[in-house]
Each structure stands twice: as structure tokens, then as C-alpha cells.
Amino acid sequence: MRIAIAATTSDEGGKISRRGARADCYLVFDETATLCEVIENPFKDYDHAVGVRVADYLAEKAVDVVAAANLGTGFTTALDAKGIRYVECEGIISDIAKDLTVRFGPA
């Protein structure tokens, strides 16, 4: 299982980003809540179809779950189309990763 958490920096001790599809980057954790990759968001400044583009990009990166403080309807619709689960939450990224590994379990 791979969990992508929206972030403003690569610091897993930071707070989750409020901007789902427009987050600066995504911190990707494995099923043990270990940070395994930081994915920069190349679409954050696009004008149109950001949610669709980011959902496609995260699907290519084999992400199973996405978390952000605010996901938005366009992004959640695109995630649904890709079969990617998602959750809106707030808090410290490393704590959220631990919570989500328990909540969603192994893929």
C-alpha cells in the first residue's frame, strides 16, 4: 500500500497541506508508515483540470490512498475514476501516515 499525503515541504513532521490537487508535493508512505518517496507536483500551477492530471500522475506512481485537508470535488471525482481511495484530515503528516496505515491496512 502507498499513501500520498499532500504537503508544502518534504518534512514529514510538518502539517498536511490544505490544497489537495494543488499541493506543492506529496509525501508517499508505505504500509509501515515509512516515508519512501517525495513526489513534486508538476501540475500545481496549471489553470485547468488539475485534479484529473494529479490523479493520473498519482495513479502512475501506484498510490492507493491520498490525504489532504481539502480535496475538492474535481479531485475526488478523478481519484474515484482511478480507484484511489482518499480522506480529508488535518494534523502532522507522520501521525496521519500511521493512522491511515491502520485505517486502510495493506492493499
Sine and cosine of phi, psi and omega as CSV:
sin_phi,cos_phi,sin_psi,cos_psi,sin_omega,cos_omega
0.00,0.00,0.66,-0.76,0.05,-1.00
-0.82,-0.57,0.81,-0.59,-0.02,-1.00
-0.93,-0.38,0.84,-0.54,0.05,-1.00
-0.97,-0.24,0.86,-0.51,0.00,-1.00
-0.93,-0.36,0.82,-0.57,-0.01,-1.00
-0.89,0.45,0.71,-0.70,-0.07,-1.00
-0.58,-0.81,0.26,-0.96,0.09,-1.00
-0.98,-0.21,-0.32,0.95,0.05,-1.00
-0.60,-0.80,0.08,-1.00,0.02,-1.00
-1.00,0.09,0.17,0.99,-0.03,-1.00
-0.99,0.10,0.93,-0.37,-0.01,-1.00
-0.94,0.33,-0.16,0.99,0.09,-1.00
-1.00,0.01,0.02,1.00,0.01,-1.00
-1.00,0.06,0.07,-1.00,0.03,-1.00
-0.99,0.12,0.49,-0.87,0.06,-1.00
-0.89,0.46,0.54,-0.84,0.01,-1.00
-0.96,0.26,0.58,-0.82,0.09,-1.00
-0.98,0.21,-0.28,0.96,-0.12,-0.99
-0.98,-0.22,0.98,-0.18,-0.06,-1.00
-0.86,0.52,-0.97,0.25,-0.05,-1.00
-0.97,0.26,-0.33,0.94,-0.02,-1.00
-0.97,-0.25,0.31,0.95,0.06,-1.00
-0.88,0.48,0.48,-0.88,0.03,-1.00
-0.90,0.43,-0.63,0.78,-0.01,-1.00
-0.39,-0.92,0.12,-0.99,0.06,-1.00
-0.79,-0.61,0.78,-0.63,0.09,-1.00
-1.00,-0.04,0.83,-0.56,-0.09,-1.00
-0.96,-0.27,0.81,-0.58,-0.02,-1.00
-0.91,-0.42,0.48,-0.88,0.06,-1.00
-1.00,-0.05,-0.15,-0.99,-0.08,-1.00
-0.93,0.37,-0.16,0.99,0.06,-1.00
-0.97,-0.25,0.22,0.98,-0.02,-1.00
0.90,0.44,0.50,0.87,0.07,-1.00
-1.00,-0.10,0.77,-0.64,0.05,-1.00
-0.91,0.41,0.84,-0.55,-0.03,-1.00
-0.87,-0.50,-0.23,0.97,-0.01,-1.00
-0.27,-0.96,0.55,-0.84,0.17,-0.98
-0.90,-0.43,0.86,-0.52,-0.04,-1.00
-0.95,-0.30,0.90,-0.44,0.10,-1.00
-0.95,0.33,0.54,-0.84,-0.03,-1.00
-0.99,-0.13,0.98,-0.22,-0.03,-1.00
-0.97,0.26,-0.14,0.99,-0.08,-1.00
-0.96,-0.27,0.01,1.00,-0.15,-0.99
-0.86,0.52,-0.45,0.89,-0.04,-1.00
-0.97,-0.26,0.13,0.99,0.03,-1.00
-0.93,0.38,0.42,-0.91,-0.01,-1.00
-0.99,0.10,-0.59,0.81,-0.14,-0.99
-0.73,-0.68,0.49,-0.87,0.12,-0.99
0.83,0.55,0.59,0.81,-0.01,-1.00
-0.90,0.44,-0.73,0.69,-0.03,-1.00
-0.85,0.52,-0.68,0.73,0.01,-1.00
-0.90,0.44,-0.71,0.70,-0.02,-1.00
-0.90,0.44,-0.69,0.72,-0.01,-1.00
-0.93,0.38,-0.64,0.76,0.05,-1.00
-0.87,0.49,-0.69,0.72,0.06,-1.00
-0.87,0.49,-0.72,0.70,-0.03,-1.00
-0.88,0.47,-0.71,0.70,0.00,-1.00
-0.93,0.38,-0.58,0.82,0.08,-1.00
-0.89,0.45,-0.64,0.77,0.06,-1.00
-0.89,0.46,-0.47,0.88,0.01,-1.00
-1.00,0.02,0.16,0.99,0.05,-1.00
0.88,0.48,0.61,0.79,0.05,-1.00
-0.99,0.16,0.69,-0.72,0.00,-1.00
-0.98,-0.20,-0.51,0.86,-0.06,-1.00
-0.67,-0.74,0.66,-0.75,0.08,-1.00
-0.86,-0.51,0.65,-0.76,0.05,-1.00
-0.75,-0.67,0.64,-0.77,0.09,-1.00
-0.38,-0.92,0.29,-0.96,0.03,-1.00
-0.94,0.33,-0.53,0.85,0.02,-1.00
-0.62,-0.79,0.88,-0.48,-0.06,-1.00
-0.99,-0.10,-0.61,0.79,-0.02,-1.00
0.99,0.13,0.49,-0.87,-0.08,-1.00
-0.91,0.42,-0.68,0.73,0.00,-1.00
-0.88,0.48,-0.67,0.74,0.00,-1.00
-0.92,0.38,-0.71,0.70,-0.02,-1.00
-0.91,0.42,-0.59,0.81,0.06,-1.00
-0.89,0.46,-0.68,0.73,0.02,-1.00
-0.93,0.38,-0.63,0.78,0.05,-1.00
-0.90,0.43,-0.67,0.74,0.07,-1.00
-0.84,0.55,-0.69,0.72,-0.02,-1.00
-0.89,0.46,-0.48,0.88,0.01,-1.00
-1.00,-0.04,-0.07,1.00,-0.02,-1.00
0.96,0.26,0.39,0.92,0.02,-1.00
-1.00,-0.10,0.80,-0.60,0.04,-1.00
-0.97,0.23,0.36,-0.93,-0.04,-1.00
-0.47,-0.88,0.34,-0.94,0.02,-1.00
-0.47,-0.88,0.65,-0.76,0.13,-0.99
-0.99,-0.10,0.77,-0.64,-0.01,-1.00
-0.36,-0.93,0.18,-0.98,0.04,-1.00
-0.74,-0.68,0.40,-0.92,0.05,-1.00
0.67,-0.74,-0.27,-0.96,0.00,-1.00
-0.99,0.12,0.72,-0.69,-0.12,-0.99
-0.83,0.56,-0.73,0.68,-0.04,-1.00
-0.89,0.46,-0.60,0.80,0.04,-1.00
-0.92,0.39,-0.66,0.75,0.02,-1.00
-0.89,0.45,-0.67,0.74,0.02,-1.00
-0.85,0.53,-0.71,0.71,0.01,-1.00
-0.89,0.46,-0.71,0.70,0.00,-1.00
-0.88,0.48,-0.67,0.74,-0.05,-1.00
-0.95,0.31,-0.52,0.85,0.06,-1.00
-0.91,0.41,-0.58,0.82,0.06,-1.00
-0.96,0.29,-0.71,0.71,-0.07,-1.00
-0.90,0.44,-0.71,0.71,-0.09,-1.00
-0.99,-0.14,-0.31,0.95,0.03,-1.00
0.88,0.47,-0.01,-1.00,0.01,-1.00
-0.90,0.43,0.52,-0.85,0.00,-1.00
-0.95,0.30,0.00,0.00,0.00,0.00
